[in-house]
């Protein structure tokens, strides 16, 4: 039954200005695109198990280096 729906989607794609269609049918994901070597590709998403981050050694934080402050020489008023 889903093959008939997929054929219908392909027909719609071929007769339209759309370049790609992606559809989900009961947990199956189909992407149909023009100009591709494959007409339809079923994609099953596998559940991803959470992975614990490995413990790492403590990192020493260093103070950022700052540029030396430029000294401003005082200007004397009234001298020209």
HELIX and SHEET records of a PDB file:
HELIX    1   1 UNK A    2  UNK A   14  1                                  13    
SHEET    1   A 3 UNK A  20  UNK A  25  0                                        
SHEET    2   A 3 UNK A  28  UNK A  33 -1                                        
SHEET    3   A 3 UNK A  40  UNK A  43 -1                                        
END                                                                             
